[in-house]
């Protein structure tokens, strides 16, 4: 137990002290990302994705954003995001933003209901895949995929499933080890340990999902980072990826 105490939380264990610091840095990172993506020339869904992933991954997401997507100088975003490894980061961010949101929401609800761990995992898997596929992939990207929601679901089902499973391969072991360990506070959404566990699990899930997303983007099965100027006249991906039909149709 640390010598620190807060009026609401009482005496703080050392891991809670660390988590308070982590969440403080996360708040600063989130403010920066929201402010910067507001003027970064990219799709609105990626602006939302970066905000959500920064909320979950804190300064790790901020570092990824600066290295892969933040326009270094005006007019250079298209060239800056071209490398395939950056495209794969963007694809993974899009995956994690949707899937992790569903998983965290489900984990919070199942924990409050006191469901057993095995049922908790099943509900989280279904919620993560449902939110990722039907909302973050198909609904948010349907205009880019032809305008049909049904076609968007069909076209993104397998890539989302592959990506989701590799993310789960990182998230679930972290959640099981920490939530089933000696510190049972990790099971309670009212405790800092629960949210710290979620954060660490999402970070692990990002890195286990990255290789699959790299392969999916390299084989044109998922999109990576894109550039969209305020005029809406240009919507383009990085090197080796097709430009959106939106640009060509407007030019006709």
C-alpha atoms as a printed R data frame, in Angstrom:
    type eleno elety resid chain resno       x       y       z
1   ATOM     1    CA   UNK     A     1   0.000   0.000   0.000
2   ATOM     2    CA   UNK     A     2   1.314   3.440  -0.935
3   ATOM     3    CA   UNK     A     3   1.271   6.404   1.481
4   ATOM     4    CA   UNK     A     4  -1.109   8.225  -0.886
5   ATOM     5    CA   UNK     A     5  -4.849   8.507  -0.405
6   ATOM     6    CA   UNK     A     6  -7.746  10.204  -2.177
7   ATOM     7    CA   UNK     A     7 -11.074  11.310  -0.662
8   ATOM     8    CA   UNK     A     8 -13.147   9.030  -2.878
9   ATOM     9    CA   UNK     A     9 -10.757   6.115  -3.379
10  ATOM    10    CA   UNK     A    10  -9.146   6.087   0.058
11  ATOM    11    CA   UNK     A    11  -5.624   4.652   0.536
12  ATOM    12    CA   UNK     A    12  -4.123   3.752  -2.835
13  ATOM    13    CA   UNK     A    13  -2.150   0.608  -3.669
14  ATOM    14    CA   UNK     A    14   0.932   1.277  -5.775
15  ATOM    15    CA   UNK     A    15  -0.663  -0.165  -8.907
16  ATOM    16    CA   UNK     A    16  -3.558   2.284  -8.524
17  ATOM    17    CA   UNK     A    17  -1.073   5.134  -8.240
18  ATOM    18    CA   UNK     A    18   0.500   3.999 -11.512
19  ATOM    19    CA   UNK     A    19  -2.912   3.683 -13.158
20  ATOM    20    CA   UNK     A    20  -3.921   7.190 -12.109
21  ATOM    21    CA   UNK     A    21  -0.760   8.471 -13.760
22  ATOM    22    CA   UNK     A    22  -1.462   6.361 -16.853
23  ATOM    23    CA   UNK     A    23  -5.021   7.660 -17.162
24  ATOM    24    CA   UNK     A    24  -3.798  11.224 -16.673
25  ATOM    25    CA   UNK     A    25  -1.343  10.849 -19.552
26  ATOM    26    CA   UNK     A    26  -4.093   9.166 -21.579
27  ATOM    27    CA   UNK     A    27  -6.367  12.174 -21.059
28  ATOM    28    CA   UNK     A    28  -3.656  14.514 -22.342
29  ATOM    29    CA   UNK     A    29  -2.981  12.232 -25.325
30  ATOM    30    CA   UNK     A    30  -6.695  12.087 -26.133
31  ATOM    31    CA   UNK     A    31  -7.022  15.881 -26.075
32  ATOM    32    CA   UNK     A    32  -4.063  16.205 -28.438
33  ATOM    33    CA   UNK     A    33  -5.347  13.562 -30.868
34  ATOM    34    CA   UNK     A    34  -8.871  15.011 -31.001
35  ATOM    35    CA   UNK     A    35  -7.547  18.514 -31.646
36  ATOM    36    CA   UNK     A    36  -5.004  17.399 -34.242
37  ATOM    37    CA   UNK     A    37  -7.199  14.983 -36.182
38  ATOM    38    CA   UNK     A    38  -9.800  17.753 -36.512
39  ATOM    39    CA   UNK     A    39  -7.458  19.415 -39.027
40  ATOM    40    CA   UNK     A    40  -5.714  16.309 -40.351
41  ATOM    41    CA   UNK     A    41  -6.880  15.551 -43.943
42  ATOM    42    CA   UNK     A    42  -8.433  12.127 -43.425
43  ATOM    43    CA   UNK     A    43 -11.804  10.382 -43.299
44  ATOM    44    CA   UNK     A    44 -14.064  11.205 -40.359
45  ATOM    45    CA   UNK     A    45 -14.239   7.528 -39.415
46  ATOM    46    CA   UNK     A    46 -10.464   7.488 -38.889
47  ATOM    47    CA   UNK     A    47 -10.683  10.631 -36.768
48  ATOM    48    CA   UNK     A    48 -13.190   8.755 -34.595
49  ATOM    49    CA   UNK     A    49 -11.036   5.627 -34.690
50  ATOM    50    CA   UNK     A    50  -7.929   7.458 -33.481
51  ATOM    51    CA   UNK     A    51  -9.894   9.072 -30.651
52  ATOM    52    CA   UNK     A    52 -11.321   5.746 -29.464
53  ATOM    53    CA   UNK     A    53  -8.022   3.886 -29.701
54  ATOM    54    CA   UNK     A    54  -6.214   6.690 -27.856
55  ATOM    55    CA   UNK     A    55  -8.834   6.436 -25.113
56  ATOM    56    CA   UNK     A    56  -8.010   2.716 -24.834
57  ATOM    57    CA   UNK     A    57  -4.248   2.728 -25.519
58  ATOM    58    CA   UNK     A    58  -3.198   6.133 -24.230
59  ATOM    59    CA   UNK     A    59   0.261   7.413 -25.253
60  ATOM    60    CA   UNK     A    60   0.897   4.246 -27.296
61  ATOM    61    CA   UNK     A    61  -1.844   5.321 -29.712
62  ATOM    62    CA   UNK     A    62  -0.574   8.910 -29.706
63  ATOM    63    CA   UNK     A    63   2.876   7.698 -30.756
64  ATOM    64    CA   UNK     A    64   1.355   5.594 -33.556
65  ATOM    65    CA   UNK     A    65  -0.680   8.548 -34.765
66  ATOM    66    CA   UNK     A    66   2.318  10.870 -34.928
67  ATOM    67    CA   UNK     A    67   4.484   8.258 -36.680
68  ATOM    68    CA   UNK     A    68   1.947   7.144 -39.276
69  ATOM    69    CA   UNK     A    69  -0.894   9.597 -39.894
70  ATOM    70    CA   UNK     A    70  -0.222  13.116 -38.634
71  ATOM    71    CA   UNK     A    71   0.463  15.337 -41.651
72  ATOM    72    CA   UNK     A    72   4.044  16.603 -41.176
73  ATOM    73    CA   UNK     A    73   3.575  19.692 -43.371
74  ATOM    74    CA   UNK     A    74   0.635  21.031 -45.401
75  ATOM    75    CA   UNK     A    75   0.039  19.037 -48.573
76  ATOM    76    CA   UNK     A    76   2.260  16.085 -47.578
77  ATOM    77    CA   UNK     A    77  -0.288  13.679 -46.094
78  ATOM    78    CA   UNK     A    78  -0.680  11.622 -49.280
79  ATOM    79    CA   UNK     A    79   3.043  10.888 -49.506
80  ATOM    80    CA   UNK     A    80   3.510  10.513 -45.756
81  ATOM    81    CA   UNK     A    81   0.988   7.656 -45.406
82  ATOM    82    CA   UNK     A    82   2.147   5.693 -48.474
83  ATOM    83    CA   UNK     A    83   4.432   3.090 -46.828
84  ATOM    84    CA   UNK     A    84   2.669  -0.226 -46.410
85  ATOM    85    CA   UNK     A    85   3.555  -0.494 -42.723
86  ATOM    86    CA   UNK     A    86   1.715   2.780 -42.090
87  ATOM    87    CA   UNK     A    87  -1.257   1.592 -44.132
88  ATOM    88    CA   UNK     A    88  -1.354  -1.532 -41.966
89  ATOM    89    CA   UNK     A    89  -1.326   0.577 -38.798
90  ATOM    90    CA   UNK     A    90  -4.339   2.486 -40.108
91  ATOM    91    CA   UNK     A    91  -6.156  -0.752 -40.897
92  ATOM    92    CA   UNK     A    92  -5.411  -2.097 -37.419
93  ATOM    93    CA   UNK     A    93  -6.591   1.133 -35.788
94  ATOM    94    CA   UNK     A    94  -9.872   0.846 -37.671
95  ATOM    95    CA   UNK     A    95 -10.235  -2.770 -36.525
96  ATOM    96    CA   UNK     A    96  -9.382  -2.097 -32.885
97  ATOM    97    CA   UNK     A    97 -11.595   0.998 -32.656
98  ATOM    98    CA   UNK     A    98 -14.688  -1.012 -33.568
99  ATOM    99    CA   UNK     A    99 -13.954  -4.387 -32.033
100 ATOM   100    CA   UNK     A   100 -12.473  -3.144 -28.761
101 ATOM   101    CA   UNK     A   101 -15.418  -0.799 -28.226
102 ATOM   102    CA   UNK     A   102 -17.829  -3.720 -28.443
103 ATOM   103    CA   UNK     A   103 -15.639  -5.877 -26.212
104 ATOM   104    CA   UNK     A   104 -15.202  -3.239 -23.503
105 ATOM   105    CA   UNK     A   105 -18.917  -2.423 -23.438
106 ATOM   106    CA   UNK     A   106 -19.759  -6.129 -23.169
107 ATOM   107    CA   UNK     A   107 -17.084  -6.732 -20.503
108 ATOM   108    CA   UNK     A   108 -18.470  -3.890 -18.406
109 ATOM   109    CA   UNK     A   109 -22.050  -5.146 -18.613
110 ATOM   110    CA   UNK     A   110 -21.194  -8.810 -17.976
111 ATOM   111    CA   UNK     A   111 -18.982  -7.850 -15.019
112 ATOM   112    CA   UNK     A   112 -21.777  -5.802 -13.474
113 ATOM   113    CA   UNK     A   113 -24.133  -8.748 -13.981
114 ATOM   114    CA   UNK     A   114 -21.630 -11.126 -12.379
115 ATOM   115    CA   UNK     A   115 -21.572 -13.593 -15.289
116 ATOM   116    CA   UNK     A   116 -18.996 -16.411 -15.202
117 ATOM   117    CA   UNK     A   117 -15.758 -15.840 -17.121
118 ATOM   118    CA   UNK     A   118 -16.498 -18.386 -19.873
119 ATOM   119    CA   UNK     A   119 -19.839 -16.765 -20.667
120 ATOM   120    CA   UNK     A   120 -18.261 -13.344 -20.371
121 ATOM   121    CA   UNK     A   121 -15.763 -14.252 -23.108
122 ATOM   122    CA   UNK     A   122 -18.476 -15.533 -25.443
123 ATOM   123    CA   UNK     A   123 -20.553 -12.372 -25.040
124 ATOM   124    CA   UNK     A   124 -17.484 -10.189 -25.556
125 ATOM   125    CA   UNK     A   125 -16.520 -12.037 -28.736
126 ATOM   126    CA   UNK     A   126 -20.002 -11.669 -30.218
127 ATOM   127    CA   UNK     A   127 -20.256  -8.010 -29.192
128 ATOM   128    CA   UNK     A   128 -16.812  -7.165 -30.544
129 ATOM   129    CA   UNK     A   129 -17.423  -8.820 -33.894
130 ATOM   130    CA   UNK     A   130 -20.924  -7.374 -34.193
131 ATOM   131    CA   UNK     A   131 -19.845  -3.826 -33.413
132 ATOM   132    CA   UNK     A   132 -16.751  -4.070 -35.600
133 ATOM   133    CA   UNK     A   133 -18.473  -5.592 -38.643
134 ATOM   134    CA   UNK     A   134 -21.962  -4.104 -38.681
135 ATOM   135    CA   UNK     A   135 -21.119  -0.612 -37.425
136 ATOM   136    CA   UNK     A   136 -17.470   0.343 -37.818
137 ATOM   137    CA   UNK     A   137 -16.867  -1.560 -41.049
138 ATOM   138    CA   UNK     A   138 -20.113  -1.906 -43.003
139 ATOM   139    CA   UNK     A   139 -22.128   1.076 -41.768
140 ATOM   140    CA   UNK     A   140 -19.357   3.668 -41.515
141 ATOM   141    CA   UNK     A   141 -17.614   2.570 -44.733
142 ATOM   142    CA   UNK     A   142 -20.554   1.629 -46.956
143 ATOM   143    CA   UNK     A   143 -20.284   4.769 -49.124
144 ATOM   144    CA   UNK     A   144 -16.685   3.945 -49.952
145 ATOM   145    CA   UNK     A   145 -17.640   0.320 -50.654
146 ATOM   146    CA   UNK     A   146 -20.354   1.092 -53.173
147 ATOM   147    CA   UNK     A   147 -23.173   2.552 -51.083
148 ATOM   148    CA   UNK     A   148 -24.977  -0.705 -50.290
149 ATOM   149    CA   UNK     A   149 -24.980  -1.753 -46.649
150 ATOM   150    CA   UNK     A   150 -25.592  -5.421 -47.533
151 ATOM   151    CA   UNK     A   151 -22.704  -5.397 -50.013
152 ATOM   152    CA   UNK     A   152 -20.502  -3.730 -47.443
153 ATOM   153    CA   UNK     A   153 -21.278  -6.465 -44.892
154 ATOM   154    CA   UNK     A   154 -20.521  -9.190 -47.424
155 ATOM   155    CA   UNK     A   155 -17.346  -7.516 -48.596
156 ATOM   156    CA   UNK     A   156 -15.910  -6.927 -45.129
157 ATOM   157    CA   UNK     A   157 -17.089 -10.084 -43.332
158 ATOM   158    CA   UNK     A   158 -14.020 -12.301 -43.852
159 ATOM   159    CA   UNK     A   159 -11.356  -9.576 -43.456
160 ATOM   160    CA   UNK     A   160 -13.068  -8.390 -40.270
161 ATOM   161    CA   UNK     A   161 -13.309 -11.961 -38.961
162 ATOM   162    CA   UNK     A   162  -9.611 -12.646 -39.586
163 ATOM   163    CA   UNK     A   163  -8.605  -9.332 -38.030
164 ATOM   164    CA   UNK     A   164 -10.935  -9.744 -35.058
165 ATOM   165    CA   UNK     A   165  -9.617 -13.219 -34.222
166 ATOM   166    CA   UNK     A   166  -5.989 -12.089 -34.218
167 ATOM   167    CA   UNK     A   167  -6.900  -9.167 -31.977
168 ATOM   168    CA   UNK     A   168  -8.702 -11.529 -29.603
169 ATOM   169    CA   UNK     A   169  -5.575 -13.711 -29.522
170 ATOM   170    CA   UNK     A   170  -3.861 -10.838 -27.743
171 ATOM   171    CA   UNK     A   171  -6.721  -9.455 -25.676
172 ATOM   172    CA   UNK     A   172  -8.223 -12.574 -24.127
173 ATOM   173    CA   UNK     A   173  -5.057 -14.025 -22.529
174 ATOM   174    CA   UNK     A   174  -4.316 -10.675 -20.868
175 ATOM   175    CA   UNK     A   175  -7.874 -10.396 -19.583
176 ATOM   176    CA   UNK     A   176  -7.986 -13.962 -18.280
177 ATOM   177    CA   UNK     A   177  -4.593 -13.787 -16.551
178 ATOM   178    CA   UNK     A   178  -5.280 -10.465 -14.827
179 ATOM   179    CA   UNK     A   179  -8.968 -10.961 -14.066
180 ATOM   180    CA   UNK     A   180  -8.512 -14.485 -12.739
181 ATOM   181    CA   UNK     A   181  -5.399 -13.607 -10.730
182 ATOM   182    CA   UNK     A   182  -5.040 -12.737  -7.059
183 ATOM   183    CA   UNK     A   183  -6.282  -9.149  -7.418
184 ATOM   184    CA   UNK     A   184 -10.022  -9.561  -7.906
185 ATOM   185    CA   UNK     A   185 -10.449  -5.808  -8.328
186 ATOM   186    CA   UNK     A   186  -9.704  -6.423 -12.014
187 ATOM   187    CA   UNK     A   187 -13.174  -7.984 -12.258
188 ATOM   188    CA   UNK     A   188 -15.030  -4.875 -11.040
189 ATOM   189    CA   UNK     A   189 -15.774  -1.930 -13.376
190 ATOM   190    CA   UNK     A   190 -15.814   0.323 -10.299
191 ATOM   191    CA   UNK     A   191 -12.088  -0.306  -9.782
192 ATOM   192    CA   UNK     A   192  -9.102   1.239 -11.561
193 ATOM   193    CA   UNK     A   193  -7.646  -2.233 -12.075
194 ATOM   194    CA   UNK     A   194 -10.532  -3.181 -14.358
195 ATOM   195    CA   UNK     A   195  -9.866  -0.266 -16.703
196 ATOM   196    CA   UNK     A   196  -6.131  -0.797 -16.533
197 ATOM   197    CA   UNK     A   197  -6.682  -4.397 -17.561
198 ATOM   198    CA   UNK     A   198  -8.850  -3.266 -20.492
199 ATOM   199    CA   UNK     A   199  -6.172  -0.834 -21.605
200 ATOM   200    CA   UNK     A   200  -3.375  -3.400 -21.464
201 ATOM   201    CA   UNK     A   201  -5.538  -5.983 -23.242
202 ATOM   202    CA   UNK     A   202  -6.314  -3.589 -26.110
203 ATOM   203    CA   UNK     A   203  -2.613  -2.760 -26.493
204 ATOM   204    CA   UNK     A   204  -1.796  -6.465 -26.678
205 ATOM   205    CA   UNK     A   205  -4.652  -7.005 -29.139
206 ATOM   206    CA   UNK     A   206  -3.393  -4.232 -31.405
207 ATOM   207    CA   UNK     A   207   0.040  -5.799 -31.782
208 ATOM   208    CA   UNK     A   208  -1.268  -9.328 -32.358
209 ATOM   209    CA   UNK     A   209  -3.715  -8.002 -34.985
210 ATOM   210    CA   UNK     A   210  -1.119  -5.916 -36.825
211 ATOM   211    CA   UNK     A   211   0.546  -8.731 -38.859
212 ATOM   212    CA   UNK     A   212  -2.839  -9.941 -40.144
213 ATOM   213    CA   UNK     A   213  -3.855  -6.409 -41.094
214 ATOM   214    CA   UNK     A   214  -0.521  -5.928 -42.860
215 ATOM   215    CA   UNK     A   215  -1.272  -8.995 -44.979
216 ATOM   216    CA   UNK     A   216  -4.884  -7.935 -45.621
217 ATOM   217    CA   UNK     A   217  -3.861  -4.459 -46.782
218 ATOM   218    CA   UNK     A   218  -1.001  -5.818 -48.904
219 ATOM   219    CA   UNK     A   219  -3.499  -8.053 -50.682
220 ATOM   220    CA   UNK     A   220  -6.113  -5.290 -51.091
221 ATOM   221    CA   UNK     A   221  -8.553  -7.023 -48.741
222 ATOM   222    CA   UNK     A   222  -8.732  -4.064 -46.336
223 ATOM   223    CA   UNK     A   223  -8.175  -0.345 -46.695
224 ATOM   224    CA   UNK     A   224  -5.417   1.502 -44.914
225 ATOM   225    CA   UNK     A   225  -4.975   5.188 -44.227
226 ATOM   226    CA   UNK     A   226  -6.537   7.675 -46.629
227 ATOM   227    CA   UNK     A   227  -6.386  11.347 -47.461
228 ATOM   228    CA   UNK     A   228  -9.499  13.475 -47.834
229 ATOM   229    CA   UNK     A   229  -9.111  17.196 -48.303
230 ATOM   230    CA   UNK     A   230 -11.747  19.651 -47.104
231 ATOM   231    CA   UNK     A   231 -12.865  20.254 -50.676
232 ATOM   232    CA   UNK     A   232 -13.822  16.570 -50.944
233 ATOM   233    CA   UNK     A   233 -12.173  16.460 -54.371
234 ATOM   234    CA   UNK     A   234  -9.597  13.881 -53.439
235 ATOM   235    CA   UNK     A   235  -9.904  10.606 -51.573
236 ATOM   236    CA   UNK     A   236  -6.791   8.497 -51.938
237 ATOM   237    CA   UNK     A   237  -4.909   5.696 -50.278
238 ATOM   238    CA   UNK     A   238  -1.228   5.049 -50.070
239 ATOM   239    CA   UNK     A   239   1.048   3.489 -52.635
240 ATOM   240    CA   UNK     A   240  -0.118   0.244 -54.161
241 ATOM   241    CA   UNK     A   241  -3.786   0.837 -53.359
242 ATOM   242    CA   UNK     A   242  -6.526   2.020 -55.660
243 ATOM   243    CA   UNK     A   243  -7.990   5.503 -55.469
244 ATOM   244    CA   UNK     A   244 -11.633   5.782 -54.613
245 ATOM   245    CA   UNK     A   245 -14.132   5.830 -57.430
246 ATOM   246    CA   UNK     A   246 -15.548   8.943 -55.795
247 ATOM   247    CA   UNK     A   247 -12.743  11.087 -57.148
248 ATOM   248    CA   UNK     A   248 -13.043   9.781 -60.696
249 ATOM   249    CA   UNK     A   249 -16.811  10.073 -60.768
250 ATOM   250    CA   UNK     A   250 -16.651  13.714 -59.703
251 ATOM   251    CA   UNK     A   251 -14.069  14.426 -62.382
252 ATOM   252    CA   UNK     A   252 -16.394  13.168 -65.115
